[in-house]
Every structure is written in C-alpha cells, then in structure tokens.
Amino acid sequence: MTRSLPDTRRRGELVPVVFRTDYADDRVWQEVRTALDEPDDFGEKESWLVDDPAWHGATVDDVLTAVLADEHLGEDLSVVFVADAVTMGSPLRALLAVTTLTRADCEDEAEYAALTEHGRVFRTEPQGVHPISVNLELANMDFEDFSASAAVAPERVFRADWRAAL
C-alpha cells in the first residue's frame, strides 16, 4: 500500500491534524474520535483525520516526512498528532504530539536545542489536541511550553485543564 495524504487543501484553518497509525481496535479508535470532538468552552471542535490503513505502523518520521513534503501542511503546521499503539492501549487514550520544527528552521543548534528541550514529542490527552494546535498556530505559546507541562505532569501526559493547576 502507498501512504499518501488526502487533499490537504480541504483542511480548515486552525484544524489539528491527527494520524491514525494503529488499526488493532476500531472501538478504541471511536473512543479517541469521540474525545477529540467533544465540545469545550469555545464550542464544537473539528479535527482533520488521516485514517487510512496504509498508515498502519507508520513511524513519527514517516508522518513528518509526509507532512513536511505537503505544500499545504508543511508551510504552516506547527504540530501533528499521532494515534499509535500506545494511544490505543492507554486508558487516557494519550496521543503523541509531534513538532514539525526541524533543525533547518532554527538559526543554530542552540536555538533548536532550546525549542526541543523536552524532546520533539510528548503525550496529550485527546482534549488537549485543540488547545495545543490553536495556541501553536496563533503563536500564543511554543511547543516547549506544552512539552514542559507534559514532562512534569502525572504519567507525563499533557492535560487540557493544565491552566487550572497554575
């Protein structure tokens, strides 16, 4: 099977991108989708899902390669989310948040190291996907703000109610 992206021109502005890379349990995937779509204080939420069995077993690097090669996603997307085997096995259904930032996007190695201090990935509960995506796209916060929060959180998972804990 060939891994390809659906037409990314149809993705709405500020809509997070979620890749499904584990196809072991459709029931669990429906739980993840339901959690992603739960309305919050700002209303209904929408996610752009890449849900194609050709992506089964794809690595973070596979996903990033596809995203960065896409002329519509690669230009303005700061983060992508992956529903992998860990997501499907976690009681929190914690997705992997992955920065699209590369070393080439930074002035030097020191800047890249600072921006990825806690790594280029972290886990988030599904309810965190929209706040992370929107805040990064609007440049209200940086990836390292969210990854730092996840690094000190219980189970090392970002929680959507993180501001309440401050």
DSSP file with accessible surface (Angstrom, degrees, kcal/mol):
  #  RESIDUE AA STRUCTURE BP1 BP2  ACC     N-H-->O    O-->H-N    N-H-->O    O-->H-N    TCO  KAPPA ALPHA  PHI   PSI    X-CA   Y-CA   Z-CA
    1    1 A M              0   0  188      0, 0.0     2,-0.4     0, 0.0     0, 0.0   0.000 360.0 360.0 360.0 144.8    0.0    0.0    0.0
    2    2 A T        -     0   0  120      2,-0.0     2,-0.7    53,-0.0    52,-0.1  -0.781 360.0-135.2 -96.1 132.5    1.1    3.5   -0.7
    3    3 A R        +     0   0   96     -2,-0.4     2,-0.3    51,-0.1    52,-0.0  -0.793  40.0 154.9 -88.1 117.0    1.0    6.1    2.1
    4    4 A S        -     0   0   70     -2,-0.7    50,-0.1    48,-0.0    51,-0.1  -0.956  38.9-117.0-139.1 159.7   -0.5    9.3    0.8
    5    5 A L        -     0   0   33     -2,-0.3     3,-0.1    61,-0.1    45,-0.1  -0.703  29.6-114.7 -92.7 146.5   -2.3   12.2    2.3
    6    6 A P        -     0   0   63      0, 0.0     2,-0.6     0, 0.0    -1,-0.1  -0.216  63.0 -61.7 -64.5 172.2   -5.9   13.2    1.5
    7    7 A D    >   -     0   0   64      1,-0.2     3,-1.5     2,-0.1     4,-0.1  -0.402  52.8-163.9 -61.4 105.9   -6.3   16.6   -0.3
    8    8 A T  G >  S+     0   0    7     -2,-0.6     3,-1.4     1,-0.3    -1,-0.2   0.609  77.4  79.5 -75.1  -9.3   -4.9   18.9    2.4
    9    9 A R  G 3  S+     0   0  168      1,-0.2    -1,-0.3    -3,-0.0    -2,-0.1   0.738  87.0  62.0 -67.7 -17.7   -6.4   22.0    0.8
   10   10 A R  G <  S+     0   0  199     -3,-1.5     2,-0.3     2,-0.1    -1,-0.2   0.566  77.7 107.6 -84.4  -9.0   -9.7   20.9    2.4
   11   11 A R  S <  S-     0   0   31     -3,-1.4     3,-0.1    -4,-0.1     6,-0.0  -0.532  71.2-127.4 -71.0 129.1   -8.3   21.2    5.9
   12   12 A G    >   -     0   0   27     -2,-0.3     3,-1.5     1,-0.1     2,-0.1  -0.324  32.9 -84.6 -73.3 160.2   -9.8   24.2    7.7
   13   13 A E  T 3  S+     0   0  173      1,-0.3    -1,-0.1    -2,-0.0     0, 0.0  -0.385 113.6  10.2 -64.7 138.6   -7.7   26.9    9.3
   14   14 A L  T 3  S+     0   0   59      1,-0.2    -1,-0.3    -2,-0.1   120,-0.1   0.658  91.6 138.8  65.0  18.9   -6.6   26.0   12.9
   15   15 A V    <   -     0   0   11     -3,-1.5    -1,-0.2   118,-0.1    32,-0.2  -0.833  52.7-126.2 -94.4 121.3   -7.9   22.5   12.5
   16   16 A P        -     0   0    0      0, 0.0    32,-3.2     0, 0.0     2,-0.5  -0.308  15.4-130.0 -67.6 152.3   -5.5   20.0   14.1
   17   17 A V  E     -a   48   0A   0     62,-0.4    64,-2.6    30,-0.2     2,-0.5  -0.900  23.6-173.0-106.4 125.4   -4.1   17.0   12.0
   18   18 A V  E     -ab  49  81A   0     30,-2.6    32,-2.9    -2,-0.5     2,-0.5  -0.983   6.9-159.5-123.9 122.7   -4.4   13.6   13.6
   19   19 A F  E     -ab  50  82A   0     62,-3.1    64,-3.6    -2,-0.5     2,-0.6  -0.874   8.5-148.1 -99.5 131.3   -2.8   10.5   12.0
   20   20 A R  E     + b   0  83A   7     30,-2.5    32,-0.4    -2,-0.5    64,-0.2  -0.881  26.3 163.9 -95.4 120.0   -4.0    7.0   13.0
   21   21 A T        +     0   0    7     62,-2.8    36,-3.2    -2,-0.6     2,-0.4   0.316  57.1  68.3-119.0   6.6   -1.1    4.6   12.8
   22   22 A D        +     0   0   22     61,-0.8     3,-0.2    34,-0.2    -1,-0.1  -0.995  46.6 173.8-128.9 127.7   -2.7    1.7   14.8
   23   23 A Y        +     0   0   45     -2,-0.4     3,-0.2     1,-0.1    -1,-0.1   0.041  47.2 109.3-120.1  25.9   -5.6   -0.4   13.4
   24   24 A A  S    S+     0   0   85      1,-0.2     2,-0.3     2,-0.1    -1,-0.1   0.793  85.5  25.5 -74.8 -27.8   -5.8   -3.1   16.1
   25   25 A D     >  -     0   0   58     -3,-0.2     4,-1.9     1,-0.1    -1,-0.2  -0.830  52.8-174.9-146.9 103.0   -9.1   -1.9   17.7
   26   26 A D  H  > S+     0   0  102     -2,-0.3     4,-2.2    -3,-0.2     5,-0.2   0.829  89.1  59.7 -65.9 -31.5  -11.8    0.2   15.9
   27   27 A R  H  > S+     0   0  145      2,-0.2     4,-1.6     1,-0.2    -1,-0.2   0.941 106.8  45.9 -63.2 -44.3  -13.8    0.5   19.1
   28   28 A V  H  > S+     0   0    4      1,-0.2     4,-2.3     2,-0.2    -2,-0.2   0.914 109.4  55.4 -65.2 -40.3  -10.9    2.3   20.8
   29   29 A W  H  X S+     0   0    1     -4,-1.9     4,-2.7     1,-0.2    -1,-0.2   0.910 105.2  53.0 -59.3 -39.6  -10.4    4.5   17.8
   30   30 A Q  H  X S+     0   0   93     -4,-2.2     4,-2.6     1,-0.2    -1,-0.2   0.885 106.8  52.9 -63.8 -35.8  -14.0    5.6   18.0
   31   31 A E  H  X S+     0   0   75     -4,-1.6     4,-2.4     2,-0.2    -1,-0.2   0.915 109.7  48.3 -62.7 -43.7  -13.4    6.5   21.7
   32   32 A V  H  X S+     0   0    0     -4,-2.3     4,-2.5     2,-0.2    -2,-0.2   0.947 112.2  48.5 -62.1 -47.1  -10.4    8.6   20.6
   33   33 A R  H  X S+     0   0   78     -4,-2.7     4,-1.7     1,-0.2    -2,-0.2   0.909 110.7  50.9 -60.7 -42.7  -12.5   10.3   17.9
   34   34 A T  H  X S+     0   0   86     -4,-2.6     4,-0.7     1,-0.2    -1,-0.2   0.930 111.0  48.4 -61.4 -44.7  -15.4   11.0   20.3
   35   35 A A  H >< S+     0   0   13     -4,-2.4     3,-0.7     1,-0.2    -2,-0.2   0.885 109.5  53.0 -64.1 -37.4  -12.9   12.6   22.8
   36   36 A L  H 3< S+     0   0    0     -4,-2.5    -1,-0.2     1,-0.2    -2,-0.2   0.850 111.9  46.1 -64.3 -33.5  -11.4   14.7   20.0
   37   37 A D  H 3< S+     0   0   67     -4,-1.7     8,-0.6    -5,-0.2    -1,-0.2   0.495  79.2 124.4 -91.3  -4.1  -14.8   16.0   19.0
   38   38 A E    <<  -     0   0   89     -4,-0.7    -3,-0.0    -3,-0.7    -4,-0.0  -0.362  65.2-119.1 -60.6 127.9  -16.2   16.8   22.5
   39   39 A P        -     0   0   78      0, 0.0     5,-0.2     0, 0.0     2,-0.2  -0.278  33.7-171.8 -63.0 152.5  -17.2   20.5   22.6
   40   40 A D  B >   -F   43   0B  58      3,-1.9     3,-2.0     0, 0.0    87,-0.0  -0.553  49.2 -63.5-126.7-161.9  -15.5   22.7   25.1
   41   41 A D  T 3  S+     0   0  164      1,-0.3     3,-0.1    -2,-0.2     0, 0.0   0.702 134.1  52.8 -61.3 -19.5  -16.0   26.3   26.3
   42   42 A F  T 3  S-     0   0  192      1,-0.3    -1,-0.3     0, 0.0     2,-0.2   0.380 114.2-115.5 -98.9   1.5  -15.3   27.5   22.8
   43   43 A G  B <   +F   40   0B  31     -3,-2.0    -3,-1.9     2,-0.0    -1,-0.3  -0.676  64.2   5.6 107.1-156.6  -17.8   25.3   21.1
   44   44 A E        -     0   0  157     -2,-0.2     2,-0.3    -5,-0.2    -6,-0.1  -0.261  63.0-147.5 -65.8 153.1  -17.6   22.5   18.6
   45   45 A K        -     0   0   27     -8,-0.6     2,-0.4   -30,-0.0   -30,-0.1  -0.918   8.3-162.5-124.7 151.1  -14.3   21.1   17.6
   46   46 A E        -     0   0  116     -2,-0.3     2,-0.4     2,-0.0    -9,-0.0  -0.982   2.5-167.2-132.0 141.5  -13.1   19.6   14.3
   47   47 A S        -     0   0   17     -2,-0.4     2,-0.8   -32,-0.2   -30,-0.2  -0.960  22.1-131.3-125.6 148.0  -10.1   17.5   13.5
   48   48 A W  E     -a   17   0A  26    -32,-3.2   -30,-2.6    -2,-0.4     2,-0.4  -0.895  34.1-158.6 -98.8 109.5   -8.6   16.6   10.2
   49   49 A L  E     -a   18   0A  40     -2,-0.8     2,-0.8   -32,-0.2   -30,-0.2  -0.797  22.5-158.5 -99.5 133.5   -8.0   12.9   10.4
   50   50 A V  E     +a   19   0A   1    -32,-2.9   -30,-2.5    -2,-0.4     2,-0.5  -0.912  29.7 163.4-103.3  96.7   -5.7   10.7    8.3
   51   51 A D        +     0   0   61     -2,-0.8   -30,-0.1   -32,-0.2   -32,-0.1  -0.776  17.3 129.0-122.8  81.0   -7.5    7.4    8.8
   52   52 A D    >   -     0   0   60     -2,-0.5     3,-3.0   -32,-0.4     4,-0.2  -0.989  58.8-133.6-138.9 123.5   -6.2    5.1    6.1
   53   53 A P  G >  S+     0   0   74      0, 0.0     3,-2.0     0, 0.0   -30,-0.1   0.700 100.9  77.6 -54.2 -17.4   -4.9    1.5    6.9
   54   54 A A  G 3  S+     0   0   10      1,-0.3   -51,-0.1   -52,-0.1   -33,-0.0   0.777  89.7  57.6 -61.5 -22.5   -1.9    2.3    4.6
   55   55 A W  G X  S+     0   0    4     -3,-3.0     3,-2.5   -35,-0.2    -1,-0.3   0.446  75.9 130.0 -86.5  -2.2   -0.6    4.3    7.6
   56   56 A H  T <  S+     0   0   96     -3,-2.0   -34,-0.2     1,-0.3   -35,-0.1  -0.316  81.1   7.9 -56.0 126.8   -0.7    1.3    9.9
   57   57 A G  T 3  S+     0   0   50    -36,-3.2    -1,-0.3     1,-0.2   -35,-0.1   0.471  89.8 155.8  81.2   2.3    2.7    1.0   11.7
   58   58 A A    <   -     0   0    9     -3,-2.5    -1,-0.2   -37,-0.1     2,-0.1  -0.305  35.7-133.4 -62.2 143.6    4.0    4.4   10.3
   59   59 A T     >  -     0   0   72      1,-0.1     4,-2.2    25,-0.0     5,-0.2  -0.450  24.9-102.7 -89.6 169.6    6.7    5.9   12.5
   60   60 A V  H  > S+     0   0   30      1,-0.2     4,-2.9     2,-0.2     5,-0.2   0.913 125.4  52.9 -57.1 -42.0    6.9    9.5   13.6
   61   61 A D  H  > S+     0   0   85      1,-0.2     4,-2.6     2,-0.2    -1,-0.2   0.888 106.1  52.9 -64.8 -36.8    9.5   10.1   10.9
   62   62 A D  H  > S+     0   0   60      2,-0.2     4,-1.9     1,-0.2    -1,-0.2   0.929 112.1  45.7 -60.6 -46.0    7.1    8.7    8.3
   63   63 A V  H  X S+     0   0    1     -4,-2.2     4,-2.6     2,-0.2    -2,-0.2   0.940 113.7  47.9 -63.6 -48.3    4.4   11.1    9.4
   64   64 A L  H  X S+     0   0   14     -4,-2.9     4,-3.1     1,-0.2     5,-0.3   0.897 108.6  54.6 -62.0 -39.7    6.7   14.1    9.5
   65   65 A T  H  X S+     0   0   96     -4,-2.6     4,-1.6    -5,-0.2    -1,-0.2   0.934 111.7  44.5 -59.5 -44.7    8.2   13.3    6.1
   66   66 A A  H  X S+     0   0   23     -4,-1.9     4,-1.0     2,-0.2    -2,-0.2   0.920 115.6  47.0 -66.4 -43.5    4.7   13.3    4.6
   67   67 A V  H >< S+     0   0    0     -4,-2.6     3,-0.7     1,-0.2     7,-0.6   0.944 113.6  46.5 -64.7 -48.4    3.6   16.4    6.4
   68   68 A L  H 3< S+     0   0   73     -4,-3.1    -1,-0.2     1,-0.2    -2,-0.2   0.790 110.9  53.4 -69.2 -24.4    6.7   18.4    5.5
   69   69 A A  H 3< S+     0   0   82     -4,-1.6     2,-0.5    -5,-0.3    -1,-0.2   0.693  88.5  93.9 -81.0 -17.9    6.6   17.3    1.9
   70   70 A D  S <X S-     0   0   33     -4,-1.0     4,-2.7    -3,-0.7     5,-0.4  -0.630  71.1-146.0 -80.0 124.8    3.0   18.5    1.5
   71   71 A E  T  4 S+     0   0  135     -2,-0.5     4,-0.3     1,-0.2    -1,-0.1   0.769  96.5  42.2 -64.6 -24.3    2.9   22.1    0.2
   72   72 A H  T  4 S+     0   0   65      2,-0.1     4,-0.5     3,-0.1    -1,-0.2   0.844 124.0  32.6 -91.5 -36.2   -0.2   23.0    2.2
   73   73 A L  T >> S+     0   0    1     -6,-0.2     4,-1.7     2,-0.1     3,-0.5   0.881 112.0  59.6 -84.9 -44.5    0.6   21.4    5.5
   74   74 A G  T 3< S+     0   0   26     -4,-2.7    -3,-0.2    -7,-0.6    -1,-0.1   0.769 101.6  55.6 -60.5 -26.6    4.4   21.7    5.5
   75   75 A E  T 34 S+     0   0  160     -5,-0.4    -1,-0.2    -4,-0.3    -2,-0.1   0.873 124.6  11.3 -75.0 -40.1    4.3   25.5    5.3
   76   76 A D  T <4 S+     0   0   87     -3,-0.5     2,-0.6    -4,-0.5    -2,-0.2   0.340  91.5 108.3-129.8  10.3    2.1   26.4    8.3
   77   77 A L     <  +     0   0    6     -4,-1.7     3,-0.1     1,-0.1    23,-0.1  -0.813  34.3 179.5 -96.9 123.6    1.6   23.4   10.6
   78   78 A S        +     0   0   42     -2,-0.6    22,-2.0     1,-0.2    23,-0.5   0.703  67.7  19.0 -92.1 -24.6    3.5   23.5   13.9
   79   79 A V  E     - C   0  99A   0     20,-0.3   -62,-0.4    21,-0.1     2,-0.3  -0.993  56.8-165.3-148.8 148.2    2.3   20.2   15.4
   80   80 A V  E     - C   0  98A   0     18,-2.1    18,-3.0    -2,-0.3     2,-0.4  -0.955  17.2-138.6-132.0 151.5    0.8   17.0   14.2
   81   81 A F  E     -bC  18  97A   0    -64,-2.6   -62,-3.1    -2,-0.3     2,-0.5  -0.905  10.1-157.3-116.8 144.0   -0.8   14.3   16.4
   82   82 A V  E     -bC  19  96A   4     14,-2.3    14,-2.6    -2,-0.4     2,-1.0  -0.980  10.4-156.9-126.5 125.0   -0.4   10.5   16.1
   83   83 A A  E     +b   20   0A   0    -64,-3.6   -62,-2.8    -2,-0.5   -61,-0.8  -0.863  39.1 160.7 -96.3  96.2   -2.8    7.9   17.4
   84   84 A D     >  -     0   0   27     -2,-1.0     4,-2.3   -63,-0.2     5,-0.2  -0.308  58.1 -76.0-108.0-169.5   -0.4    5.0   17.7
   85   85 A A  H  > S+     0   0   60      1,-0.2     4,-1.7     2,-0.2     5,-0.1   0.867 130.7  54.0 -61.5 -34.9   -0.4    1.7   19.6
   86   86 A V  H  > S+     0   0   81      2,-0.2     4,-1.3     1,-0.2     8,-0.2   0.924 107.6  51.3 -65.4 -42.0    0.4    3.5   22.9
   87   87 A T  H >4 S+     0   0    0      1,-0.2     3,-0.6     2,-0.2     6,-0.3   0.946 111.0  47.3 -56.3 -49.8   -2.6    5.7   22.4
   88   88 A M  H 3< S+     0   0   14     -4,-2.3    -1,-0.2     1,-0.2    -2,-0.2   0.790 115.8  45.0 -68.3 -25.0   -4.9    2.8   21.8
   89   89 A G  H 3< S+     0   0   64     -4,-1.7    -1,-0.2    -5,-0.2    -2,-0.2   0.586  93.8  94.4 -94.5  -9.1   -3.5    0.9   24.8
   90   90 A S  S X< S-     0   0   21     -4,-1.3     3,-1.5    -3,-0.6    -4,-0.0  -0.645  70.4-141.3 -86.3 134.9   -3.6    3.9   27.2
   91   91 A P  T 3  S+     0   0  122      0, 0.0    -1,-0.1     0, 0.0    -4,-0.0   0.823 109.0  50.9 -61.3 -26.8   -6.6    4.4   29.5
   92   92 A L  T 3  S-     0   0   44      2,-0.1     3,-0.2    33,-0.0    -5,-0.1   0.544 104.8-133.3 -83.3  -8.7   -6.1    8.1   28.8
   93   93 A R    <   -     0   0   42     -3,-1.5     2,-0.4    -6,-0.3    -6,-0.2   0.897  35.3-167.6  54.5  41.7   -6.0    7.5   25.0
   94   94 A A        -     0   0    2     -8,-0.2    31,-0.3    -7,-0.2    -1,-0.2  -0.479   5.5-151.1 -70.9 116.6   -3.0    9.8   25.0
   95   95 A L  E     - D   0 124A   0     29,-2.4    29,-2.5    -2,-0.4     2,-0.5  -0.454  19.5-109.9 -82.2 158.7   -2.0   10.9   21.5
   96   96 A L  E     -CD  82 123A  16    -14,-2.6   -14,-2.3    27,-0.2     2,-0.5  -0.791  25.5-153.5 -90.4 123.2    1.6   11.7   20.5
   97   97 A A  E     -CD  81 122A   0     25,-3.7    25,-1.6    -2,-0.5     2,-0.5  -0.882  15.8-170.3 -95.7 128.4    2.1   15.4   19.8
   98   98 A V  E     -CD  80 121A   1    -18,-3.0   -18,-2.1    -2,-0.5    23,-0.2  -0.976  17.2-133.8-127.0 123.6    5.0   15.9   17.4
   99   99 A T  E     -C   79   0A   9     21,-2.3   -20,-0.3    -2,-0.5   -21,-0.1  -0.482   2.4-151.1 -71.8 144.6    6.6   19.2   16.5
  100  100 A T        +     0   0   15    -22,-2.0   -21,-0.1    -2,-0.1    -1,-0.1   0.435  59.7 121.8 -91.9  -1.2    7.1   19.9   12.8
  101  101 A L        -     0   0   41    -23,-0.5     2,-0.3    19,-0.1    -2,-0.1  -0.384  43.9-169.0 -62.4 133.6   10.1   22.1   13.7
  102  102 A T    >   -     0   0   45     -2,-0.1     3,-1.4     1,-0.1     4,-0.4  -0.804  38.1-106.2-119.0 165.5   13.4   20.9   12.2
  103  103 A R  G >  S+     0   0   97     -2,-0.3     3,-1.7     1,-0.3     9,-0.1   0.883 119.9  61.8 -56.7 -35.9   16.9   22.0   12.8
  104  104 A A  G 3  S+     0   0   90      1,-0.3    -1,-0.3     8,-0.0    -3,-0.0   0.749  95.2  61.4 -65.1 -22.3   16.8   23.8    9.4
  105  105 A D  G <  S+     0   0  101     -3,-1.4    -1,-0.3     3,-0.0     2,-0.3   0.606  97.3  76.3 -77.0 -11.3   14.0   26.0   10.8
  106  106 A C  S <  S-     0   0   11     -3,-1.7     3,-0.1    -4,-0.4     4,-0.0  -0.684  82.0-127.1-106.3 156.5   16.3   27.3   13.5
  107  107 A E  S    S-     0   0  169     -2,-0.3     2,-0.3     1,-0.1    -1,-0.1   0.864  86.9 -18.0 -66.4 -39.2   19.1   29.8   13.4
  108  108 A D  S  > S-     0   0   67      1,-0.1     4,-2.0    -3,-0.0     5,-0.2  -0.936  75.6 -85.0-156.9 179.2   21.6   27.4   15.1
  109  109 A E  H  > S+     0   0  113     -2,-0.3     4,-2.8     1,-0.2     5,-0.2   0.855 121.7  57.5 -62.8 -35.9   21.9   24.3   17.1
  110  110 A A  H  > S+     0   0   70      2,-0.2     4,-2.3     1,-0.2    -1,-0.2   0.909 106.7  47.9 -64.1 -41.6   21.4   26.2   20.4
  111  111 A E  H  > S+     0   0   78      2,-0.2     4,-2.5     1,-0.2    -1,-0.2   0.935 112.8  48.4 -65.1 -43.5   18.1   27.5   19.3
  112  112 A Y  H  X S+     0   0   46     -4,-2.0     4,-1.4     1,-0.2    -2,-0.2   0.928 111.0  50.8 -61.9 -43.0   16.9   24.1   18.2
  113  113 A A  H  < S+     0   0   53     -4,-2.8    -1,-0.2     1,-0.2     6,-0.2   0.906 111.5  48.1 -62.0 -40.8   18.1   22.6   21.5
  114  114 A A  H >< S+     0   0   56     -4,-2.3     3,-1.1     1,-0.2    -1,-0.2   0.906 111.6  49.2 -66.5 -40.9   16.2   25.2   23.4
  115  115 A L  H 3< S+     0   0   40     -4,-2.5    -1,-0.2     1,-0.3    -2,-0.2   0.700 120.9  35.9 -74.3 -18.6   13.0   24.8   21.4
  116  116 A T  T >< S+     0   0   20     -4,-1.4     3,-2.7    -5,-0.2    -1,-0.3  -0.043  75.4 134.0-121.1  31.6   13.1   21.0   21.8
  117  117 A E  T <  S+     0   0  140     -3,-1.1    -1,-0.1     1,-0.3    -2,-0.1   0.832  81.6  37.3 -51.7 -38.7   14.5   20.9   25.4
  118  118 A H  T 3  S-     0   0   73      1,-0.4    -1,-0.3    -4,-0.2     3,-0.2   0.171 129.6 -89.3-100.5  16.7   11.9   18.3   26.4
  119  119 A G    <   -     0   0   30     -3,-2.7    -1,-0.4    -6,-0.2    28,-0.1  -0.295  38.0 -82.4 102.3 173.5   12.1   16.5   23.1
  120  120 A R  S    S+     0   0   86     -3,-0.1   -21,-2.3    -2,-0.1     2,-0.3   0.413 109.0  45.0 -96.1   1.0   10.3   16.7   19.8
  121  121 A V  E     +D   98   0A  50    -23,-0.2     2,-0.3    -3,-0.2   -23,-0.2  -0.970  55.6 165.3-139.7 154.6    7.3   14.7   21.1
  122  122 A F  E     -D   97   0A  16    -25,-1.6   -25,-3.7    -2,-0.3     2,-0.3  -0.953  35.8-103.4-156.3 167.2    5.1   14.4   24.1
  123  123 A R  E     -De  96 157A  45     33,-0.8    35,-3.0    -2,-0.3     2,-0.3  -0.734  33.4-178.5 -97.0 144.8    1.8   12.7   25.0
  124  124 A T  E     -De  95 158A   0    -29,-2.5   -29,-2.4    -2,-0.3    35,-0.2  -0.996  30.5-115.2-138.4 144.3   -1.5   14.6   25.3
  125  125 A E    >>  -     0   0   31     33,-2.2     3,-2.1    -2,-0.3     4,-0.5  -0.378  42.7-104.7 -67.2 156.9   -5.0   13.5   26.2
  126  126 A P  G >4 S+     0   0    3      0, 0.0     3,-1.4     0, 0.0     4,-0.5   0.861 120.5  62.4 -55.6 -33.9   -7.4   14.0   23.3
  127  127 A Q  G 34 S+     0   0   54      1,-0.3     3,-0.1     2,-0.1    32,-0.1   0.680  98.4  58.8 -67.7 -13.4   -8.9   17.0   24.9
  128  128 A G  G <> S+     0   0    0     -3,-2.1     4,-2.3    30,-0.2     5,-0.3   0.636  83.2  83.2 -87.4 -14.1   -5.5   18.7   24.7
  129  129 A V  H <X S+     0   0    0     -3,-1.4     4,-2.6    -4,-0.5     5,-0.2   0.931  92.6  43.5 -58.7 -49.8   -5.2   18.4   20.9
  130  130 A H  H  > S+     0   0   15     -4,-0.5     4,-2.8     2,-0.2     5,-0.3   0.948 114.1  47.8 -67.8 -47.6   -7.2   21.5   20.1
  131  131 A P  H  > S+     0   0   31      0, 0.0     4,-2.1     0, 0.0     5,-0.2   0.918 115.5  46.9 -59.6 -39.4   -5.8   23.9   22.7
  132  132 A I  H  X S+     0   0    0     -4,-2.3     4,-2.3     2,-0.2     5,-0.2   0.968 115.1  45.1 -63.4 -52.9   -2.2   22.8   21.7
  133  133 A S  H  X S+     0   0    0     -4,-2.6     4,-2.7    -5,-0.3     5,-0.2   0.938 116.1  44.5 -59.0 -49.8   -2.9   23.2   18.0
  134  134 A V  H  X S+     0   0   45     -4,-2.8     4,-2.4    -5,-0.2     6,-0.3   0.933 113.5  49.6 -64.5 -45.8   -4.6   26.5   18.2
  135  135 A N  H  <>S+     0   0   26     -4,-2.1     5,-2.1    -5,-0.3     6,-1.3   0.876 114.2  45.8 -64.6 -34.4   -2.2   28.1   20.6
  136  136 A L  H ><5S+     0   0   15     -4,-2.3     3,-1.0    -5,-0.2    -1,-0.2   0.925 112.9  48.9 -71.7 -44.3    0.8   27.0   18.4
  137  137 A E  H 3<5S+     0   0   45     -4,-2.7    -2,-0.2     1,-0.3    -1,-0.2   0.853 115.1  44.6 -65.1 -33.4   -0.8   28.1   15.2
  138  138 A L  T 3<5S-     0   0   89     -4,-2.4    -1,-0.3    -5,-0.2    -2,-0.2   0.479 110.2-125.1 -86.7  -2.3   -1.6   31.5   16.7
  139  139 A A  T < 5S+     0   0   79     -3,-1.0    -3,-0.2    -4,-0.3    -4,-0.1   0.781  71.6 131.5  61.2  30.4    1.8   31.7   18.2
  140  140 A N  S   <S+     0   0  103     -5,-2.1     2,-0.3    -6,-0.3    -4,-0.2   0.787  78.6   7.6 -74.4 -31.2    0.3   32.3   21.7
  141  141 A M  S    S-     0   0   26     -6,-1.3     2,-0.3    -9,-0.1    -2,-0.2  -0.909  76.9-119.3-142.8 169.1    2.6   29.6   23.0
  142  142 A D    >>  -     0   0   81     -2,-0.3     3,-1.2    -3,-0.1     4,-1.2  -0.769  29.6-109.5-112.9 160.2    5.5   27.5   21.9
  143  143 A F  H 3> S+     0   0   12     -2,-0.3     4,-2.8     1,-0.3     3,-0.4   0.883 117.7  58.9 -53.7 -40.6    5.9   23.7   21.6
  144  144 A E  H 3> S+     0   0   39      1,-0.2     4,-2.3     2,-0.2    -1,-0.3   0.802  97.4  60.9 -66.2 -24.4    8.3   23.7   24.5
  145  145 A D  H <> S+     0   0   71     -3,-1.2     4,-1.5     2,-0.2    -1,-0.2   0.941 112.0  38.0 -63.1 -45.1    5.6   25.3   26.8
  146  146 A F  H  X S+     0   0    1     -4,-1.2     4,-2.4    -3,-0.4    -2,-0.2   0.899 116.0  51.0 -72.5 -41.8    3.4   22.3   26.3
  147  147 A S  H  X S+     0   0    2     -4,-2.8     4,-2.2     1,-0.2    -2,-0.2   0.886 109.2  52.2 -66.5 -33.7    6.2   19.7   26.3
  148  148 A A  H  X S+     0   0   33     -4,-2.3     4,-1.1    -5,-0.2    -1,-0.2   0.905 108.9  50.5 -66.2 -40.2    7.5   21.1   29.6
  149  149 A S  H >X S+     0   0   30     -4,-1.5     4,-0.6     1,-0.2     3,-0.5   0.923 112.1  46.9 -62.4 -43.1    4.0   20.9   31.1
  150  150 A A  H >< S+     0   0    2     -4,-2.4     3,-0.8     1,-0.2    -1,-0.2   0.879 104.2  62.5 -66.1 -36.5    3.7   17.2   30.0
  151  151 A A  H 3< S+     0   0   16     -4,-2.2    -1,-0.2     1,-0.3    -2,-0.2   0.796 113.2  33.9 -62.2 -28.7    7.2   16.5   31.3
  152  152 A V  H << S+     0   0  128     -4,-1.1    -1,-0.3    -3,-0.5    -2,-0.2   0.426  99.0 104.4-106.2  -0.1    6.1   17.3   34.9
  153  153 A A  S X< S-     0   0   19     -3,-0.8     3,-2.4    -4,-0.6     5,-0.1  -0.422  86.6 -84.3 -80.6 156.1    2.6   16.0   34.6
  154  154 A P  G >  S+     0   0   94      0, 0.0     3,-1.5     0, 0.0    -1,-0.1  -0.323 119.3   6.1 -55.5 137.8    1.3   12.8   36.1
  155  155 A E  G 3  S-     0   0  139      1,-0.3     3,-0.1    -3,-0.1    -2,-0.1   0.613 119.2 -89.6  61.6   9.1    2.0    9.9   33.7
  156  156 A R  G <  S+     0   0  154     -3,-2.4   -33,-0.8     1,-0.2     2,-0.4   0.857  90.8 135.1  56.8  40.7    3.9   12.5   31.6
  157  157 A V  E <   -e  123   0A   7     -3,-1.5   -33,-0.3    -8,-0.1    -1,-0.2  -0.974  58.3-122.3-122.7 126.8    0.7   13.4   29.7
  158  158 A F  E     -e  124   0A   0    -35,-3.0   -33,-2.2    -2,-0.4     2,-0.4  -0.466  26.9-150.3 -65.2 135.5   -0.4   16.9   28.9
  159  159 A R    >   -     0   0   64     -2,-0.2     3,-1.6   -35,-0.2    -1,-0.0  -0.906  15.6-134.7-111.6 138.5   -3.9   17.6   30.4
  160  160 A A  T 3  S+     0   0   32     -2,-0.4     3,-0.4     1,-0.3    -1,-0.1   0.768 106.0  58.3 -62.9 -25.0   -6.2   20.1   28.8
  161  161 A D  T >>  +     0   0  109      1,-0.2     3,-1.1     2,-0.1     4,-0.7   0.129  68.6 123.5 -92.3  26.6   -7.0   21.6   32.2
  162  162 A W  G X4  +     0   0   40     -3,-1.6     3,-0.8     1,-0.3     4,-0.4   0.832  66.3  59.3 -59.6 -32.9   -3.3   22.5   32.8
  163  163 A R  G >4 S+     0   0  145     -3,-0.4     3,-1.3     1,-0.2    -1,-0.3   0.862  97.1  61.2 -67.4 -31.5   -4.0   26.2   33.3
  164  164 A A  G <4 S+     0   0   88     -3,-1.1    -1,-0.2     1,-0.3    -2,-0.2   0.796  98.9  57.7 -63.8 -26.4   -6.3   25.4   36.2
  165  165 A A  G <<        0   0   90     -3,-0.8    -1,-0.3    -4,-0.7    -2,-0.2   0.634 360.0 360.0 -80.6 -11.2   -3.4   23.8   38.0
  166  166 A L    <         0   0  166     -3,-1.3    -3,-0.0    -4,-0.4     0, 0.0  -0.369 360.0 360.0 -78.2 360.0   -1.3   27.0   37.9
